[in-house]
Amino acid sequence: MSRIILITGGQRSGKSEKAEQLALTLSKNPVYLATAHIWDDEFRERVRRHQERRGPQWTNIEEERALSRHDFSGRVVLVDCLTLWATNFFCEAEEVDVVLDKLKQEFDRLVSQNATFIIVTNEIGSGGVSANAVQRRFTDLLGWFNQYVASKADEVILMVSGISVKIK
């Protein structure tokens, strides 16, 4: 049976660092499952900074879509992050309902493994409704997906300005 810990919050709220610290308290050799697609040089630099923070005790896996194809049995896995993972599916330009269904199915396959999953996501949409239709659709998608993952999670932590608040 899996254990799921969801860490959510705004951009630069300390989510990834909190998740990394937690993973290292649960395992001497955790897995870092990176879901990012490198879109540009600025993002490449963000990824590089994340990689520098992690030491040799981490098993690093980069996977943009099929997270469940990896065997994580008995491991502690930090999935960073749902927002980027959802973006990879969203870029197919399908209907939000179709993308959400694909994400839920792949998520369920992933967490059916006997492992501890620490999952990072962004809490977006708190600042009002965007005038951009694509952004509104993505905000809806991620909001619904975050709700789904939170409903399955054993624990949910909200990060605000580097401070963690346990909300479930």
MODELLER restraints for C-alpha pairs under 7 A, 6 or more apart:
rsr = mdl.restraints
at = mdl.atoms
rsr.add(forms.Gaussian(group=physical.xy_distance, feature=features.Distance(at['CA:1:A'], at['CA:113:A']), mean=6.73, stdev=0.5))
rsr.add(forms.Gaussian(group=physical.xy_distance, feature=features.Distance(at['CA:1:A'], at['CA:114:A']), mean=4.63, stdev=0.5))
rsr.add(forms.Gaussian(group=physical.xy_distance, feature=features.Distance(at['CA:1:A'], at['CA:115:A']), mean=7.00, stdev=0.5))
rsr.add(forms.Gaussian(group=physical.xy_distance, feature=features.Distance(at['CA:2:A'], at['CA:111:A']), mean=6.04, stdev=0.5))
rsr.add(forms.Gaussian(group=physical.xy_distance, feature=features.Distance(at['CA:2:A'], at['CA:112:A']), mean=6.55, stdev=0.5))
rsr.add(forms.Gaussian(group=physical.xy_distance, feature=features.Distance(at['CA:2:A'], at['CA:113:A']), mean=6.10, stdev=0.5))
rsr.add(forms.Gaussian(group=physical.xy_distance, feature=features.Distance(at['CA:2:A'], at['CA:114:A']), mean=4.67, stdev=0.5))
rsr.add(forms.Gaussian(group=physical.xy_distance, feature=features.Distance(at['CA:2:A'], at['CA:115:A']), mean=4.83, stdev=0.5))
rsr.add(forms.Gaussian(group=physical.xy_distance, feature=features.Distance(at['CA:2:A'], at['CA:116:A']), mean=5.58, stdev=0.5))
rsr.add(forms.Gaussian(group=physical.xy_distance, feature=features.Distance(at['CA:3:A'], at['CA:115:A']), mean=6.45, stdev=0.5))
rsr.add(forms.Gaussian(group=physical.xy_distance, feature=features.Distance(at['CA:3:A'], at['CA:116:A']), mean=4.61, stdev=0.5))
rsr.add(forms.Gaussian(group=physical.xy_distance, feature=features.Distance(at['CA:3:A'], at['CA:117:A']), mean=6.07, stdev=0.5))
rsr.add(forms.Gaussian(group=physical.xy_distance, feature=features.Distance(at['CA:3:A'], at['CA:154:A']), mean=6.40, stdev=0.5))
rsr.add(forms.Gaussian(group=physical.xy_distance, feature=features.Distance(at['CA:4:A'], at['CA:116:A']), mean=6.02, stdev=0.5))
rsr.add(forms.Gaussian(group=physical.xy_distance, feature=features.Distance(at['CA:4:A'], at['CA:117:A']), mean=4.86, stdev=0.5))
rsr.add(forms.Gaussian(group=physical.xy_distance, feature=features.Distance(at['CA:4:A'], at['CA:118:A']), mean=6.06, stdev=0.5))
rsr.add(forms.Gaussian(group=physical.xy_distance, feature=features.Distance(at['CA:4:A'], at['CA:153:A']), mean=4.72, stdev=0.5))
rsr.add(forms.Gaussian(group=physical.xy_distance, feature=features.Distance(at['CA:4:A'], at['CA:154:A']), mean=5.37, stdev=0.5))
rsr.add(forms.Gaussian(group=physical.xy_distance, feature=features.Distance(at['CA:4:A'], at['CA:155:A']), mean=6.68, stdev=0.5))
rsr.add(forms.Gaussian(group=physical.xy_distance, feature=features.Distance(at['CA:5:A'], at['CA:117:A']), mean=6.13, stdev=0.5))
rsr.add(forms.Gaussian(group=physical.xy_distance, feature=features.Distance(at['CA:5:A'], at['CA:118:A']), mean=4.72, stdev=0.5))
rsr.add(forms.Gaussian(group=physical.xy_distance, feature=features.Distance(at['CA:5:A'], at['CA:119:A']), mean=6.06, stdev=0.5))
rsr.add(forms.Gaussian(group=physical.xy_distance, feature=features.Distance(at['CA:5:A'], at['CA:153:A']), mean=5.68, stdev=0.5))
rsr.add(forms.Gaussian(group=physical.xy_distance, feature=features.Distance(at['CA:5:A'], at['CA:154:A']), mean=5.98, stdev=0.5))
rsr.add(forms.Gaussian(group=physical.xy_distance, feature=features.Distance(at['CA:5:A'], at['CA:155:A']), mean=4.81, stdev=0.5))
rsr.add(forms.Gaussian(group=physical.xy_distance, feature=features.Distance(at['CA:5:A'], at['CA:156:A']), mean=5.81, stdev=0.5))
rsr.add(forms.Gaussian(group=physical.xy_distance, feature=features.Distance(at['CA:6:A'], at['CA:118:A']), mean=5.94, stdev=0.5))
rsr.add(forms.Gaussian(group=physical.xy_distance, feature=features.Distance(at['CA:6:A'], at['CA:119:A']), mean=4.77, stdev=0.5))
rsr.add(forms.Gaussian(group=physical.xy_distance, feature=features.Distance(at['CA:6:A'], at['CA:120:A']), mean=6.04, stdev=0.5))
rsr.add(forms.Gaussian(group=physical.xy_distance, feature=features.Distance(at['CA:6:A'], at['CA:150:A']), mean=6.56, stdev=0.5))
rsr.add(forms.Gaussian(group=physical.xy_distance, feature=features.Distance(at['CA:6:A'], at['CA:153:A']), mean=6.31, stdev=0.5))
rsr.add(forms.Gaussian(group=physical.xy_distance, feature=features.Distance(at['CA:6:A'], at['CA:155:A']), mean=6.30, stdev=0.5))
rsr.add(forms.Gaussian(group=physical.xy_distance, feature=features.Distance(at['CA:6:A'], at['CA:156:A']), mean=4.71, stdev=0.5))
rsr.add(forms.Gaussian(group=physical.xy_distance, feature=features.Distance(at['CA:6:A'], at['CA:157:A']), mean=6.20, stdev=0.5))
rsr.add(forms.Gaussian(group=physical.xy_distance, feature=features.Distance(at['CA:7:A'], at['CA:15:A']), mean=6.20, stdev=0.5))
rsr.add(forms.Gaussian(group=physical.xy_distance, feature=features.Distance(at['CA:7:A'], at['CA:119:A']), mean=5.98, stdev=0.5))
rsr.add(forms.Gaussian(group=physical.xy_distance, feature=features.Distance(at['CA:7:A'], at['CA:120:A']), mean=4.85, stdev=0.5))
rsr.add(forms.Gaussian(group=physical.xy_distance, feature=features.Distance(at['CA:7:A'], at['CA:121:A']), mean=6.33, stdev=0.5))
rsr.add(forms.Gaussian(group=physical.xy_distance, feature=features.Distance(at['CA:7:A'], at['CA:156:A']), mean=5.87, stdev=0.5))
rsr.add(forms.Gaussian(group=physical.xy_distance, feature=features.Distance(at['CA:7:A'], at['CA:157:A']), mean=4.73, stdev=0.5))
rsr.add(forms.Gaussian(group=physical.xy_distance, feature=features.Distance(at['CA:7:A'], at['CA:158:A']), mean=5.92, stdev=0.5))
rsr.add(forms.Gaussian(group=physical.xy_distance, feature=features.Distance(at['CA:8:A'], at['CA:15:A']), mean=6.55, stdev=0.5))
rsr.add(forms.Gaussian(group=physical.xy_distance, feature=features.Distance(at['CA:8:A'], at['CA:120:A']), mean=5.94, stdev=0.5))
rsr.add(forms.Gaussian(group=physical.xy_distance, feature=features.Distance(at['CA:8:A'], at['CA:121:A']), mean=4.95, stdev=0.5))
rsr.add(forms.Gaussian(group=physical.xy_distance, feature=features.Distance(at['CA:8:A'], at['CA:122:A']), mean=5.42, stdev=0.5))
rsr.add(forms.Gaussian(group=physical.xy_distance, feature=features.Distance(at['CA:8:A'], at['CA:123:A']), mean=5.82, stdev=0.5))
rsr.add(forms.Gaussian(group=physical.xy_distance, feature=features.Distance(at['CA:8:A'], at['CA:157:A']), mean=6.25, stdev=0.5))
rsr.add(forms.Gaussian(group=physical.xy_distance, feature=features.Distance(at['CA:8:A'], at['CA:158:A']), mean=4.99, stdev=0.5))
rsr.add(forms.Gaussian(group=physical.xy_distance, feature=features.Distance(at['CA:8:A'], at['CA:159:A']), mean=6.13, stdev=0.5))
rsr.add(forms.Gaussian(group=physical.xy_distance, feature=features.Distance(at['CA:9:A'], at['CA:15:A']), mean=6.62, stdev=0.5))
rsr.add(forms.Gaussian(group=physical.xy_distance, feature=features.Distance(at['CA:9:A'], at['CA:122:A']), mean=5.26, stdev=0.5))
rsr.add(forms.Gaussian(group=physical.xy_distance, feature=features.Distance(at['CA:9:A'], at['CA:123:A']), mean=4.88, stdev=0.5))
rsr.add(forms.Gaussian(group=physical.xy_distance, feature=features.Distance(at['CA:9:A'], at['CA:158:A']), mean=5.44, stdev=0.5))
rsr.add(forms.Gaussian(group=physical.xy_distance, feature=features.Distance(at['CA:9:A'], at['CA:159:A']), mean=4.81, stdev=0.5))
rsr.add(forms.Gaussian(group=physical.xy_distance, feature=features.Distance(at['CA:9:A'], at['CA:160:A']), mean=6.34, stdev=0.5))
rsr.add(forms.Gaussian(group=physical.xy_distance, feature=features.Distance(at['CA:10:A'], at['CA:122:A']), mean=5.52, stdev=0.5))
rsr.add(forms.Gaussian(group=physical.xy_distance, feature=features.Distance(at['CA:10:A'], at['CA:123:A']), mean=5.40, stdev=0.5))
rsr.add(forms.Gaussian(group=physical.xy_distance, feature=features.Distance(at['CA:10:A'], at['CA:124:A']), mean=6.78, stdev=0.5))
rsr.add(forms.Gaussian(group=physical.xy_distance, feature=features.Distance(at['CA:11:A'], at['CA:122:A']), mean=6.64, stdev=0.5))
rsr.add(forms.Gaussian(group=physical.xy_distance, feature=features.Distance(at['CA:13:A'], at['CA:159:A']), mean=5.69, stdev=0.5))
rsr.add(forms.Gaussian(group=physical.xy_distance, feature=features.Distance(at['CA:13:A'], at['CA:160:A']), mean=5.46, stdev=0.5))
rsr.add(forms.Gaussian(group=physical.xy_distance, feature=features.Distance(at['CA:13:A'], at['CA:161:A']), mean=4.87, stdev=0.5))
rsr.add(forms.Gaussian(group=physical.xy_distance, feature=features.Distance(at['CA:13:A'], at['CA:162:A']), mean=5.19, stdev=0.5))
rsr.add(forms.Gaussian(group=physical.xy_distance, feature=features.Distance(at['CA:14:A'], at['CA:159:A']), mean=6.41, stdev=0.5))
rsr.add(forms.Gaussian(group=physical.xy_distance, feature=features.Distance(at['CA:14:A'], at['CA:161:A']), mean=6.95, stdev=0.5))
rsr.add(forms.Gaussian(group=physical.xy_distance, feature=features.Distance(at['CA:14:A'], at['CA:162:A']), mean=4.77, stdev=0.5))
rsr.add(forms.Gaussian(group=physical.xy_distance, feature=features.Distance(at['CA:15:A'], at['CA:120:A']), mean=6.48, stdev=0.5))
rsr.add(forms.Gaussian(group=physical.xy_distance, feature=features.Distance(at['CA:15:A'], at['CA:159:A']), mean=6.05, stdev=0.5))
rsr.add(forms.Gaussian(group=physical.xy_distance, feature=features.Distance(at['CA:16:A'], at['CA:120:A']), mean=6.67, stdev=0.5))
rsr.add(forms.Gaussian(group=physical.xy_distance, feature=features.Distance(at['CA:19:A'], at['CA:78:A']), mean=6.87, stdev=0.5))
rsr.add(forms.Gaussian(group=physical.xy_distance, feature=features.Distance(at['CA:19:A'], at['CA:118:A']), mean=6.51, stdev=0.5))
rsr.add(forms.Gaussian(group=physical.xy_distance, feature=features.Distance(at['CA:23:A'], at['CA:30:A']), mean=6.24, stdev=0.5))
rsr.add(forms.Gaussian(group=physical.xy_distance, feature=features.Distance(at['CA:23:A'], at['CA:76:A']), mean=6.51, stdev=0.5))
rsr.add(forms.Gaussian(group=physical.xy_distance, feature=features.Distance(at['CA:23:A'], at['CA:78:A']), mean=6.81, stdev=0.5))
rsr.add(forms.Gaussian(group=physical.xy_distance, feature=features.Distance(at['CA:24:A'], at['CA:30:A']), mean=6.69, stdev=0.5))
rsr.add(forms.Gaussian(group=physical.xy_distance, feature=features.Distance(at['CA:26:A'], at['CA:76:A']), mean=6.98, stdev=0.5))
rsr.add(forms.Gaussian(group=physical.xy_distance, feature=features.Distance(at['CA:27:A'], at['CA:76:A']), mean=6.35, stdev=0.5))
rsr.add(forms.Gaussian(group=physical.xy_distance, feature=features.Distance(at['CA:28:A'], at['CA:57:A']), mean=6.58, stdev=0.5))
rsr.add(forms.Gaussian(group=physical.xy_distance, feature=features.Distance(at['CA:29:A'], at['CA:57:A']), mean=4.94, stdev=0.5))
rsr.add(forms.Gaussian(group=physical.xy_distance, feature=features.Distance(at['CA:29:A'], at['CA:58:A']), mean=5.41, stdev=0.5))
rsr.add(forms.Gaussian(group=physical.xy_distance, feature=features.Distance(at['CA:29:A'], at['CA:59:A']), mean=6.79, stdev=0.5))
rsr.add(forms.Gaussian(group=physical.xy_distance, feature=features.Distance(at['CA:30:A'], at['CA:58:A']), mean=5.34, stdev=0.5))
rsr.add(forms.Gaussian(group=physical.xy_distance, feature=features.Distance(at['CA:30:A'], at['CA:59:A']), mean=6.25, stdev=0.5))
rsr.add(forms.Gaussian(group=physical.xy_distance, feature=features.Distance(at['CA:30:A'], at['CA:75:A']), mean=6.62, stdev=0.5))
rsr.add(forms.Gaussian(group=physical.xy_distance, feature=features.Distance(at['CA:30:A'], at['CA:76:A']), mean=5.08, stdev=0.5))
rsr.add(forms.Gaussian(group=physical.xy_distance, feature=features.Distance(at['CA:30:A'], at['CA:77:A']), mean=5.92, stdev=0.5))
rsr.add(forms.Gaussian(group=physical.xy_distance, feature=features.Distance(at['CA:31:A'], at['CA:58:A']), mean=5.67, stdev=0.5))
rsr.add(forms.Gaussian(group=physical.xy_distance, feature=features.Distance(at['CA:31:A'], at['CA:59:A']), mean=4.61, stdev=0.5))
rsr.add(forms.Gaussian(group=physical.xy_distance, feature=features.Distance(at['CA:31:A'], at['CA:60:A']), mean=5.89, stdev=0.5))
rsr.add(forms.Gaussian(group=physical.xy_distance, feature=features.Distance(at['CA:31:A'], at['CA:76:A']), mean=6.14, stdev=0.5))
rsr.add(forms.Gaussian(group=physical.xy_distance, feature=features.Distance(at['CA:31:A'], at['CA:77:A']), mean=4.62, stdev=0.5))
rsr.add(forms.Gaussian(group=physical.xy_distance, feature=features.Distance(at['CA:31:A'], at['CA:78:A']), mean=6.05, stdev=0.5))
rsr.add(forms.Gaussian(group=physical.xy_distance, feature=features.Distance(at['CA:32:A'], at['CA:58:A']), mean=6.44, stdev=0.5))
rsr.add(forms.Gaussian(group=physical.xy_distance, feature=features.Distance(at['CA:32:A'], at['CA:59:A']), mean=6.01, stdev=0.5))
rsr.add(forms.Gaussian(group=physical.xy_distance, feature=features.Distance(at['CA:32:A'], at['CA:60:A']), mean=4.84, stdev=0.5))
rsr.add(forms.Gaussian(group=physical.xy_distance, feature=features.Distance(at['CA:32:A'], at['CA:61:A']), mean=6.12, stdev=0.5))
rsr.add(forms.Gaussian(group=physical.xy_distance, feature=features.Distance(at['CA:32:A'], at['CA:77:A']), mean=6.03, stdev=0.5))
rsr.add(forms.Gaussian(group=physical.xy_distance, feature=features.Distance(at['CA:32:A'], at['CA:78:A']), mean=4.98, stdev=0.5))
rsr.add(forms.Gaussian(group=physical.xy_distance, feature=features.Distance(at['CA:32:A'], at['CA:79:A']), mean=6.41, stdev=0.5))
rsr.add(forms.Gaussian(group=physical.xy_distance, feature=features.Distance(at['CA:33:A'], at['CA:60:A']), mean=6.22, stdev=0.5))
rsr.add(forms.Gaussian(group=physical.xy_distance, feature=features.Distance(at['CA:33:A'], at['CA:61:A']), mean=4.93, stdev=0.5))
rsr.add(forms.Gaussian(group=physical.xy_distance, feature=features.Distance(at['CA:33:A'], at['CA:62:A']), mean=5.85, stdev=0.5))
rsr.add(forms.Gaussian(group=physical.xy_distance, feature=features.Distance(at['CA:33:A'], at['CA:63:A']), mean=6.90, stdev=0.5))
rsr.add(forms.Gaussian(group=physical.xy_distance, feature=features.Distance(at['CA:33:A'], at['CA:77:A']), mean=6.71, stdev=0.5))
rsr.add(forms.Gaussian(group=physical.xy_distance, feature=features.Distance(at['CA:33:A'], at['CA:78:A']), mean=5.83, stdev=0.5))
rsr.add(forms.Gaussian(group=physical.xy_distance, feature=features.Distance(at['CA:33:A'], at['CA:79:A']), mean=4.81, stdev=0.5))
rsr.add(forms.Gaussian(group=physical.xy_distance, feature=features.Distance(at['CA:33:A'], at['CA:80:A']), mean=6.22, stdev=0.5))
rsr.add(forms.Gaussian(group=physical.xy_distance, feature=features.Distance(at['CA:34:A'], at['CA:61:A']), mean=6.16, stdev=0.5))
rsr.add(forms.Gaussian(group=physical.xy_distance, feature=features.Distance(at['CA:34:A'], at['CA:62:A']), mean=4.73, stdev=0.5))
rsr.add(forms.Gaussian(group=physical.xy_distance, feature=features.Distance(at['CA:34:A'], at['CA:63:A']), mean=6.13, stdev=0.5))
rsr.add(forms.Gaussian(group=physical.xy_distance, feature=features.Distance(at['CA:34:A'], at['CA:79:A']), mean=6.22, stdev=0.5))
rsr.add(forms.Gaussian(group=physical.xy_distance, feature=features.Distance(at['CA:34:A'], at['CA:80:A']), mean=5.22, stdev=0.5))
rsr.add(forms.Gaussian(group=physical.xy_distance, feature=features.Distance(at['CA:34:A'], at['CA:81:A']), mean=6.87, stdev=0.5))
rsr.add(forms.Gaussian(group=physical.xy_distance, feature=features.Distance(at['CA:35:A'], at['CA:62:A']), mean=6.07, stdev=0.5))
rsr.add(forms.Gaussian(group=physical.xy_distance, feature=features.Distance(at['CA:35:A'], at['CA:63:A']), mean=5.19, stdev=0.5))
rsr.add(forms.Gaussian(group=physical.xy_distance, feature=features.Distance(at['CA:35:A'], at['CA:64:A']), mean=4.55, stdev=0.5))
rsr.add(forms.Gaussian(group=physical.xy_distance, feature=features.Distance(at['CA:35:A'], at['CA:80:A']), mean=6.16, stdev=0.5))
rsr.add(forms.Gaussian(group=physical.xy_distance, feature=features.Distance(at['CA:35:A'], at['CA:81:A']), mean=6.05, stdev=0.5))
rsr.add(forms.Gaussian(group=physical.xy_distance, feature=features.Distance(at['CA:35:A'], at['CA:84:A']), mean=6.16, stdev=0.5))
rsr.add(forms.Gaussian(group=physical.xy_distance, feature=features.Distance(at['CA:35:A'], at['CA:85:A']), mean=5.28, stdev=0.5))
rsr.add(forms.Gaussian(group=physical.xy_distance, feature=features.Distance(at['CA:36:A'], at['CA:64:A']), mean=6.01, stdev=0.5))
rsr.add(forms.Gaussian(group=physical.xy_distance, feature=features.Distance(at['CA:36:A'], at['CA:84:A']), mean=5.44, stdev=0.5))
rsr.add(forms.Gaussian(group=physical.xy_distance, feature=features.Distance(at['CA:36:A'], at['CA:85:A']), mean=6.59, stdev=0.5))
rsr.add(forms.Gaussian(group=physical.xy_distance, feature=features.Distance(at['CA:37:A'], at['CA:64:A']), mean=6.35, stdev=0.5))
rsr.add(forms.Gaussian(group=physical.xy_distance, feature=features.Distance(at['CA:38:A'], at['CA:44:A']), mean=5.83, stdev=0.5))
rsr.add(forms.Gaussian(group=physical.xy_distance, feature=features.Distance(at['CA:64:A'], at['CA:85:A']), mean=6.26, stdev=0.5))
rsr.add(forms.Gaussian(group=physical.xy_distance, feature=features.Distance(at['CA:64:A'], at['CA:88:A']), mean=6.61, stdev=0.5))
rsr.add(forms.Gaussian(group=physical.xy_distance, feature=features.Distance(at['CA:65:A'], at['CA:85:A']), mean=6.60, stdev=0.5))
rsr.add(forms.Gaussian(group=physical.xy_distance, feature=features.Distance(at['CA:65:A'], at['CA:88:A']), mean=6.85, stdev=0.5))
rsr.add(forms.Gaussian(group=physical.xy_distance, feature=features.Distance(at['CA:67:A'], at['CA:110:A']), mean=6.33, stdev=0.5))
rsr.add(forms.Gaussian(group=physical.xy_distance, feature=features.Distance(at['CA:68:A'], at['CA:106:A']), mean=6.61, stdev=0.5))
rsr.add(forms.Gaussian(group=physical.xy_distance, feature=features.Distance(at['CA:68:A'], at['CA:109:A']), mean=5.76, stdev=0.5))
rsr.add(forms.Gaussian(group=physical.xy_distance, feature=features.Distance(at['CA:68:A'], at['CA:110:A']), mean=4.22, stdev=0.5))
rsr.add(forms.Gaussian(group=physical.xy_distance, feature=features.Distance(at['CA:72:A'], at['CA:113:A']), mean=6.74, stdev=0.5))
rsr.add(forms.Gaussian(group=physical.xy_distance, feature=features.Distance(at['CA:72:A'], at['CA:115:A']), mean=6.15, stdev=0.5))
rsr.add(forms.Gaussian(group=physical.xy_distance, feature=features.Distance(at['CA:73:A'], at['CA:113:A']), mean=5.89, stdev=0.5))
rsr.add(forms.Gaussian(group=physical.xy_distance, feature=features.Distance(at['CA:73:A'], at['CA:114:A']), mean=5.08, stdev=0.5))
rsr.add(forms.Gaussian(group=physical.xy_distance, feature=features.Distance(at['CA:73:A'], at['CA:115:A']), mean=5.29, stdev=0.5))
rsr.add(forms.Gaussian(group=physical.xy_distance, feature=features.Distance(at['CA:74:A'], at['CA:114:A']), mean=5.86, stdev=0.5))
rsr.add(forms.Gaussian(group=physical.xy_distance, feature=features.Distance(at['CA:74:A'], at['CA:115:A']), mean=4.88, stdev=0.5))
rsr.add(forms.Gaussian(group=physical.xy_distance, feature=features.Distance(at['CA:75:A'], at['CA:115:A']), mean=5.18, stdev=0.5))
rsr.add(forms.Gaussian(group=physical.xy_distance, feature=features.Distance(at['CA:75:A'], at['CA:116:A']), mean=6.34, stdev=0.5))
rsr.add(forms.Gaussian(group=physical.xy_distance, feature=features.Distance(at['CA:76:A'], at['CA:115:A']), mean=6.05, stdev=0.5))
rsr.add(forms.Gaussian(group=physical.xy_distance, feature=features.Distance(at['CA:76:A'], at['CA:116:A']), mean=4.71, stdev=0.5))
rsr.add(forms.Gaussian(group=physical.xy_distance, feature=features.Distance(at['CA:76:A'], at['CA:117:A']), mean=6.04, stdev=0.5))
rsr.add(forms.Gaussian(group=physical.xy_distance, feature=features.Distance(at['CA:77:A'], at['CA:116:A']), mean=6.08, stdev=0.5))
rsr.add(forms.Gaussian(group=physical.xy_distance, feature=features.Distance(at['CA:77:A'], at['CA:117:A']), mean=4.88, stdev=0.5))
rsr.add(forms.Gaussian(group=physical.xy_distance, feature=features.Distance(at['CA:77:A'], at['CA:118:A']), mean=6.05, stdev=0.5))
rsr.add(forms.Gaussian(group=physical.xy_distance, feature=features.Distance(at['CA:78:A'], at['CA:117:A']), mean=5.94, stdev=0.5))
rsr.add(forms.Gaussian(group=physical.xy_distance, feature=features.Distance(at['CA:78:A'], at['CA:118:A']), mean=4.66, stdev=0.5))
rsr.add(forms.Gaussian(group=physical.xy_distance, feature=features.Distance(at['CA:78:A'], at['CA:119:A']), mean=5.85, stdev=0.5))
rsr.add(forms.Gaussian(group=physical.xy_distance, feature=features.Distance(at['CA:79:A'], at['CA:118:A']), mean=6.13, stdev=0.5))
rsr.add(forms.Gaussian(group=physical.xy_distance, feature=features.Distance(at['CA:79:A'], at['CA:119:A']), mean=4.77, stdev=0.5))
rsr.add(forms.Gaussian(group=physical.xy_distance, feature=features.Distance(at['CA:79:A'], at['CA:120:A']), mean=6.19, stdev=0.5))
rsr.add(forms.Gaussian(group=physical.xy_distance, feature=features.Distance(at['CA:80:A'], at['CA:119:A']), mean=6.35, stdev=0.5))
rsr.add(forms.Gaussian(group=physical.xy_distance, feature=features.Distance(at['CA:80:A'], at['CA:120:A']), mean=5.22, stdev=0.5))
rsr.add(forms.Gaussian(group=physical.xy_distance, feature=features.Distance(at['CA:81:A'], at['CA:119:A']), mean=6.63, stdev=0.5))
rsr.add(forms.Gaussian(group=physical.xy_distance, feature=features.Distance(at['CA:81:A'], at['CA:120:A']), mean=4.87, stdev=0.5))
rsr.add(forms.Gaussian(group=physical.xy_distance, feature=features.Distance(at['CA:81:A'], at['CA:121:A']), mean=5.34, stdev=0.5))
rsr.add(forms.Gaussian(group=physical.xy_distance, feature=features.Distance(at['CA:82:A'], at['CA:120:A']), mean=6.24, stdev=0.5))
rsr.add(forms.Gaussian(group=physical.xy_distance, feature=features.Distance(at['CA:82:A'], at['CA:121:A']), mean=4.95, stdev=0.5))
rsr.add(forms.Gaussian(group=physical.xy_distance, feature=features.Distance(at['CA:83:A'], at['CA:121:A']), mean=5.50, stdev=0.5))
rsr.add(forms.Gaussian(group=physical.xy_distance, feature=features.Distance(at['CA:83:A'], at['CA:122:A']), mean=6.03, stdev=0.5))
rsr.add(forms.Gaussian(group=physical.xy_distance, feature=features.Distance(at['CA:83:A'], at['CA:142:A']), mean=6.76, stdev=0.5))
rsr.add(forms.Gaussian(group=physical.xy_distance, feature=features.Distance(at['CA:86:A'], at['CA:142:A']), mean=6.96, stdev=0.5))
rsr.add(forms.Gaussian(group=physical.xy_distance, feature=features.Distance(at['CA:89:A'], at['CA:99:A']), mean=6.25, stdev=0.5))
rsr.add(forms.Gaussian(group=physical.xy_distance, feature=features.Distance(at['CA:90:A'], at['CA:99:A']), mean=6.28, stdev=0.5))
rsr.add(forms.Gaussian(group=physical.xy_distance, feature=features.Distance(at['CA:96:A'], at['CA:137:A']), mean=6.76, stdev=0.5))
rsr.add(forms.Gaussian(group=physical.xy_distance, feature=features.Distance(at['CA:96:A'], at['CA:141:A']), mean=6.04, stdev=0.5))
rsr.add(forms.Gaussian(group=physical.xy_distance, feature=features.Distance(at['CA:100:A'], at['CA:141:A']), mean=6.35, stdev=0.5))
rsr.add(forms.Gaussian(group=physical.xy_distance, feature=features.Distance(at['CA:100:A'], at['CA:145:A']), mean=6.61, stdev=0.5))
rsr.add(forms.Gaussian(group=physical.xy_distance, feature=features.Distance(at['CA:124:A'], at['CA:139:A']), mean=6.49, stdev=0.5))
rsr.add(forms.Gaussian(group=physical.xy_distance, feature=features.Distance(at['CA:125:A'], at['CA:139:A']), mean=6.01, stdev=0.5))
rsr.add(forms.Gaussian(group=physical.xy_distance, feature=features.Distance(at['CA:129:A'], at['CA:136:A']), mean=6.94, stdev=0.5))
rsr.add(forms.Gaussian(group=physical.xy_distance, feature=features.Distance(at['CA:130:A'], at['CA:136:A']), mean=5.88, stdev=0.5))
rsr.add(forms.Gaussian(group=physical.xy_distance, feature=features.Distance(at['CA:150:A'], at['CA:156:A']), mean=6.64, stdev=0.5))
rsr.add(forms.Gaussian(group=physical.xy_distance, feature=features.Distance(at['CA:155:A'], at['CA:168:A']), mean=5.05, stdev=0.5))
rsr.add(forms.Gaussian(group=physical.xy_distance, feature=features.Distance(at['CA:156:A'], at['CA:166:A']), mean=6.06, stdev=0.5))
rsr.add(forms.Gaussian(group=physical.xy_distance, feature=features.Distance(at['CA:156:A'], at['CA:167:A']), mean=5.59, stdev=0.5))
rsr.add(forms.Gaussian(group=physical.xy_distance, feature=features.Distance(at['CA:156:A'], at['CA:168:A']), mean=4.83, stdev=0.5))
rsr.add(forms.Gaussian(group=physical.xy_distance, feature=features.Distance(at['CA:157:A'], at['CA:164:A']), mean=6.28, stdev=0.5))
rsr.add(forms.Gaussian(group=physical.xy_distance, feature=features.Distance(at['CA:157:A'], at['CA:165:A']), mean=5.55, stdev=0.5))
rsr.add(forms.Gaussian(group=physical.xy_distance, feature=features.Distance(at['CA:157:A'], at['CA:166:A']), mean=4.42, stdev=0.5))
rsr.add(forms.Gaussian(group=physical.xy_distance, feature=features.Distance(at['CA:157:A'], at['CA:167:A']), mean=5.70, stdev=0.5))
rsr.add(forms.Gaussian(group=physical.xy_distance, feature=features.Distance(at['CA:158:A'], at['CA:164:A']), mean=5.71, stdev=0.5))
rsr.add(forms.Gaussian(group=physical.xy_distance, feature=features.Distance(at['CA:158:A'], at['CA:165:A']), mean=5.11, stdev=0.5))
rsr.add(forms.Gaussian(group=physical.xy_distance, feature=features.Distance(at['CA:158:A'], at['CA:166:A']), mean=6.26, stdev=0.5))
rsr.add(forms.Gaussian(group=physical.xy_distance, feature=features.Distance(at['CA:158:A'], at['CA:167:A']), mean=6.66, stdev=0.5))
rsr.add(forms.Gaussian(group=physical.xy_distance, feature=features.Distance(at['CA:159:A'], at['CA:165:A']), mean=6.26, stdev=0.5))
